[in-house]
Amino acid sequence: MWKIQIKRKIEGSDHIERFYELEALKEKIAESKLALLYISGANCSVCHSLLPQVEEVVKKYPQLDSFQLEADDVPSVAGEYSIFTVPVVIIFVDGKEIDRKARFVPIEELDQQLSKMTGLLFE
């Protein structure tokens, strides 16, 4: 049986890969040494304003695999990752969640954390 993997790059983005199917996303996270998952909502104005800021941060870290998923597109993501509010940024190392920021995502703190992690994992 053929498995269809539905995904696309976010319009205008070369750095964050958008998924529409949970299993394909989980496989990519499991394969990644360091991954960032950005979960948003279609009607969330904070999510839409935060996404470009997250995009700017992930551009700095080419070793980082970054993914995005809208909770409205894949409702099962809420149960899989215990999502109670959006936006959510989850950081994974070797497929395991190591940090999460929800609702209020301090960009400077996220940048510093990713800098430390890439230093530890890739240098």
N, C-alpha and C positions, 0 to 999 in steps of 0.2 A: 504494500500500500504506500502510495506517495504521500509524503508529508509536505504540506504547503506552509511555507514560512512567510507570514505577511509582515512586512516592515518597510520603512522608507526613511530617508534622511529628512529631518525637519526642514521645511522650506527655508532656504537661505543659510542652512547650517551644514558645515562639513564635519562637525564635531559631536553632535548628539544624534543618535539613531533612534527613531521612533518605532515602537512596536504596537501591534494591534492584537497580539495573541500571547497569552501568558506563558505557555509552555516553551515557545521559541525564545522568549525573553529569559526565562529561567535557565535554559541551556547556555545562552550567551554569558550570563552572569557566572554560571558554574565554570565556564572555560576561562574566565578572566582572572588575571593576577590581581588587578585593582580595577574596580568598577564603581560607577556612580549611577544611581537610578533616580530620575526626577519624575515624580508622580504629580499630575495636575488634574484640574477639573475644567470641563468645557466652559462653565459659567463662572469661573473664579477669576476675578480681575487681578487679584494678587498673584495668582499663578502666571498669568500672561505678562505681567510686568516683571516678575522675577526671572522668567526664562532667559531673556537676553543677558541678564547679569550672570546667571549660571553658565551660559554659553561662553561669556568672556573669560570666566575662570577656567573652564575645562580646556580652552584653547591653549593654555600655558603648559598643559601636561599631556604630551602626545602618548605617553605610556598608559594613560587612563582610558578605559573603555567607558563611554557614557551613553546612557539610554534614557528614553522618555516614554511614558505611557500615560494616557488619560484614563482616569478612573471610570469615566462615563463610557468609554469604549470597551473596557474590560472590567466589569463590576467584580469579578472574582479576585481581582488584585487586592481588594480591601481585606478579604479573609486571608489570603496567602501571606500578606505582609503586615497584617494588623493595622490597617490604615483607618484612622478615625477622623482625620481632617486633611485638607490639602492647602498648599503644596507640601510635599514631603521630599526630602533628599535623603537617600540611604546610600551609605558607602559600604562596599563589600571588598574583602580581601580573601582571595582563593575561594570565592563563592559563599563566604560566611559574612553575615552582617556584623559590622564592627561599630557603626555609628549611624545616627539618625537625627535629622533636624526636621521639625514639622511646624507648620503655620508661619512662624517667624524664622527665617533662615538668614543668619548674619553672614553676608558674603565674605567679609574680611576673615572671619573665623574659618569658614569653609576653605578659603584659599590657603590659609596658614596650615590647616590640617592636611590638605592634599599635598602641599609642599613637603611637609614632614614625612608623609607616607611614601611619596615617590622617592624621597631621599633614602629612606630605610629599605624600600623594596627593590629599587633599581640602580642604586649607586654602590 
